[in-house]
Amino acid sequence: MKNIAHRSRFWSIAELSIYVIQLAFIVIQFVAHDLKINWLFYISKPAPTALLILLELLIWKKTYNLQGEIPKFTQVLLSIGIILSILGDICLIQNIGGITFGIGTFSFLIGLGCFIIAFYPTKRGYIKGIFIRTMIVMISCTIITFLIVYRGAKNSAIDIVGVFLYMTMQSILVSTFAAQPQTDQFTKLGLLGASLYCLSDILVIINHGLKIADQIEGRGDRTLIPLFYYAVMLTYYAAQFMIAYSVRRWENIDSKNNESFSIQSSNNYYQYQPGGQQQTLFYAE
């Protein structure tokens, strides 16, 4: 028993240590960004995201007894999504001749796709009504975002397609998390993470579009959103962490599977029995 307690304490300390290191890297990259210490910035910017792989594949499993509980495809796709996000970060930092910017954007897009598929609720299914309603809201946000940046994007077909494609993927990501049965705090945390991810990208798109519009209209190059870089990076880091941390929904999954729970979907009221079987209790007119 003492050995088990010591191991548990070790992994808890390791988890806390990683959190401290992540926060340290975030602070360092802000300092490096402001002081233009490029080599330090290149190292520190992707580091907090990279450490999520260690947390997801090892430390959280040991700390929260997730061994064998997280679906393999979720682990693999989540890890790939994080790696692609890191690649996107690195490419956007370099931005060599505009080529790496395209590679970075594409990496983020594929990474979003990995997150969407990784957390597809295979056992309990979508609440389709919520998915559709959330998609309508998110599409409205996409249209509003495009209208804001229209002056800067109207002369570039690539920018127009890019905005709609990126926002569509973000819309699906948020809707995917929203449409999952919100039966525990970790699923809700994943939804918050997806929403922050979308917010971070909206800030980037709006700022980029307005800057291009200003350049076209001869107003020079300026940052139009106060503390823009800090807002984008803090929401981005928080989003990545929350999405990854939501794997804790599989903590003690065996005990959860022995409990039934109820959710309301559109006009149907469902009860989920042990084993994830769905039973329609009644249909509301």
C-alpha positions in Angstrom: 0.0 0.0 0.0 2.9 2.4 0.8 4.4 1.8 -2.6 1.1 2.5 -4.3 0.7 5.7 -2.2 4.3 6.8 -3.1 3.7 6.2 -6.8 0.5 8.2 -6.7 2.3 11.0 -4.9 5.1 10.9 -7.4 2.8 11.3 -10.4 0.8 14.0 -8.7 4.1 15.9 -8.1 5.1 15.3 -11.7 1.8 16.6 -13.0 2.1 19.8 -10.9 5.7 20.2 -12.1 4.6 20.1 -15.7 2.0 22.7 -15.0 4.6 25.0 -13.5 7.0 24.5 -16.4 4.1 25.3 -18.9 3.4 28.5 -17.1 7.0 29.4 -17.0 7.3 28.9 -20.8 4.3 31.0 -21.4 5.8 33.9 -19.4 9.2 33.4 -21.1 7.7 33.5 -24.6 5.8 36.7 -23.7 9.0 38.3 -22.5 10.9 37.0 -25.5 8.2 38.3 -27.9 8.3 41.8 -26.3 12.1 41.9 -26.2 12.5 40.3 -29.6 14.7 37.5 -28.4 14.0 35.3 -31.4 15.8 32.1 -30.5 14.1 32.1 -27.0 10.8 32.9 -28.6 11.1 30.0 -31.1 11.7 27.5 -28.2 9.2 28.8 -25.7 6.2 29.4 -27.9 5.4 25.8 -28.8 6.7 24.3 -25.6 3.5 24.6 -23.4 1.6 22.8 -26.1 4.3 20.1 -26.6 4.1 19.3 -22.9 0.5 18.3 -23.3 1.6 15.2 -25.1 3.5 14.1 -22.1 0.6 14.9 -19.8 -1.9 13.1 -22.1 0.1 9.9 -22.9 1.7 9.3 -19.5 1.1 11.6 -16.5 -2.7 11.9 -16.5 -3.0 8.2 -17.1 -0.9 7.5 -14.0 -2.3 10.2 -11.8 -6.0 9.7 -12.6 -6.0 5.9 -13.2 -6.9 6.3 -16.9 -4.8 3.2 -17.9 -6.6 1.4 -20.7 -9.8 3.6 -20.4 -9.2 6.2 -23.0 -10.0 4.9 -26.5 -6.9 4.3 -28.6 -8.2 6.4 -31.5 -8.8 9.3 -29.1 -5.2 9.1 -27.8 -3.7 8.9 -31.3 -5.8 11.6 -32.9 -5.4 13.9 -29.9 -1.6 13.5 -30.0 -1.6 14.0 -33.8 -3.7 17.2 -33.3 -1.3 18.6 -30.7 1.7 17.8 -32.9 0.1 19.5 -35.9 -0.6 22.5 -33.7 3.0 22.6 -32.7 4.0 22.4 -36.3 1.6 25.2 -37.2 3.1 27.3 -34.4 6.6 26.8 -35.7 5.7 27.5 -39.3 3.8 30.7 -38.4 6.8 31.9 -36.4 9.2 31.4 -39.4 6.9 32.6 -42.2 9.5 32.1 -44.9 8.4 33.7 -48.1 4.7 33.1 -47.2 5.2 29.3 -47.8 5.5 28.3 -44.1 2.4 30.4 -43.3 0.3 28.2 -45.7 1.8 25.1 -44.2 1.1 26.3 -40.7 -2.5 27.2 -41.5 -3.0 23.8 -43.2 -1.5 22.1 -40.1 -3.9 23.8 -37.8 -6.8 22.8 -40.0 -5.9 19.2 -40.0 -5.2 19.4 -36.3 -8.8 20.7 -35.8 -10.0 17.7 -37.8 -8.1 15.4 -35.5 -9.7 17.0 -32.4 -13.2 16.7 -33.9 -12.8 13.0 -34.7 -10.9 12.2 -31.5 -13.8 13.3 -29.3 -16.6 12.0 -31.4 -18.9 10.5 -28.8 -19.1 6.9 -30.1 -20.7 5.4 -27.0 -23.4 7.9 -26.2 -23.9 9.6 -29.5 -24.7 13.2 -30.5 -27.6 15.2 -29.3 -28.5 16.1 -32.8 -30.8 19.0 -32.0 -28.0 20.7 -30.0 -25.5 20.0 -32.8 -27.7 21.7 -35.4 -28.6 24.7 -33.2 -24.9 25.2 -32.3 -23.9 25.0 -35.9 -26.5 27.7 -36.8 -25.0 30.0 -34.1 -21.4 29.3 -35.2 -22.3 29.8 -38.9 -23.8 33.2 -37.9 -20.5 34.0 -36.1 -18.6 33.0 -39.3 -20.7 35.4 -41.4 -20.3 38.2 -38.9 -16.5 37.6 -38.8 -16.3 37.7 -42.6 -18.3 40.9 -42.7 -15.9 42.5 -40.3 -12.8 41.6 -42.4 -14.5 42.0 -45.8 -12.6 45.1 -46.7 -9.3 43.3 -46.2 -10.3 40.0 -47.8 -12.4 41.0 -50.7 -9.5 41.2 -53.1 -8.1 37.8 -52.2 -9.9 34.6 -53.1 -7.5 32.7 -50.9 -8.3 34.8 -47.9 -12.0 34.5 -48.5 -11.8 30.7 -48.8 -9.4 30.5 -45.9 -11.7 32.4 -43.5 -14.7 30.3 -44.4 -12.8 27.0 -44.3 -11.2 27.8 -41.0 -14.3 29.1 -39.4 -16.3 26.1 -40.7 -13.8 23.7 -39.0 -14.0 25.7 -35.8 -17.8 25.6 -36.0 -17.8 21.9 -36.3 -15.4 21.6 -33.3 -17.5 23.7 -31.0 -20.7 22.0 -32.2 -19.1 18.5 -31.6 -18.4 19.3 -28.0 -21.7 21.1 -27.4 -23.6 18.1 -28.8 -22.1 15.6 -26.4 -24.2 14.6 -23.4 -22.9 17.1 -20.7 -22.7 14.5 -18.0 -19.5 15.5 -16.3 -17.3 18.5 -15.7 -14.6 17.3 -18.1 -16.9 17.2 -21.1 -18.1 20.7 -20.2 -14.4 21.7 -19.9 -13.8 20.4 -23.4 -16.7 22.5 -24.7 -15.2 25.6 -23.0 -11.8 24.7 -24.6 -13.3 24.4 -28.1 -15.0 27.8 -27.6 -11.8 29.5 -26.5 -10.0 27.9 -29.5 -12.6 29.5 -31.8 -12.4 32.8 -30.0 -8.6 32.8 -30.4 -8.8 32.2 -34.1 -11.6 34.8 -34.5 -9.3 37.4 -32.9 -6.5 36.5 -35.3 -8.7 36.6 -38.4 -10.3 40.0 -37.4 -6.9 41.6 -36.6 -5.3 40.3 -39.7 -8.2 41.3 -41.9 -8.4 44.8 -40.5 -4.6 45.3 -40.8 -4.8 44.4 -44.5 -7.7 46.8 -45.0 -5.7 49.6 -43.3 -2.7 48.9 -45.5 -4.9 49.0 -48.6 -6.4 52.3 -47.5 -3.0 53.8 -46.6 -3.4 53.8 -42.9 -0.2 51.9 -42.2 0.5 48.8 -40.1 -1.1 48.8 -36.7 -2.5 46.4 -34.1 -6.2 47.1 -33.8 -7.0 44.9 -30.8 -5.6 46.0 -27.5 -3.1 43.4 -26.1 -3.8 41.4 -29.1 -0.9 38.9 -28.9 -1.5 38.2 -25.2 -5.3 37.7 -25.8 -4.7 35.3 -28.6 -2.0 33.2 -27.0 -3.7 33.0 -23.6 -7.0 31.8 -25.1 -5.1 29.5 -27.4 -3.0 27.9 -24.6 -6.1 27.6 -22.4 -8.1 26.0 -25.2 -5.5 23.4 -26.0 -5.1 22.5 -22.3 -8.9 22.2 -21.7 -9.4 20.1 -24.8 -6.6 17.7 -23.8 -7.6 17.7 -20.1 -11.1 16.6 -21.1 -9.8 13.1 -21.5 -10.5 12.8 -17.8 -14.1 12.1 -18.8 -12.8 8.5 -19.0 -11.7 8.5 -15.4 -13.3 5.6 -13.5 -15.3 4.9 -16.6 -16.4 1.5 -15.3 -18.3 3.0 -12.4 -19.8 5.6 -14.7 -21.0 2.8 -17.1 -23.0 1.3 -14.2 -25.0 4.5 -13.7 -27.9 5.6 -15.8 -28.4 9.2 -16.7 -31.0 11.2 -18.5 -30.7 14.0 -21.1 -33.2 15.9 -23.2 -32.6 16.0 -27.0 -34.9 18.2 -29.1 -38.4 16.8 -28.4 -37.2 13.4 -27.1 -36.3 12.6 -23.6 -33.6 9.8 -23.4 -32.3 7.7 -20.6 -28.9 6.1 -20.9 -28.6 2.7 -19.2 -25.5 0.8 -18.2 -23.4 -0.1 -21.2 -24.4 3.1 -23.1 -27.7 1.8 -24.3 -30.3 4.4 -25.2 -33.9 4.1 -24.2 -36.5 6.7 -25.2 -38.7 7.5 -22.2 -41.2 9.8 -23.9 -41.7 12.1 -26.9 -42.7 15.6 -26.0 -45.2 17.2 -28.4 
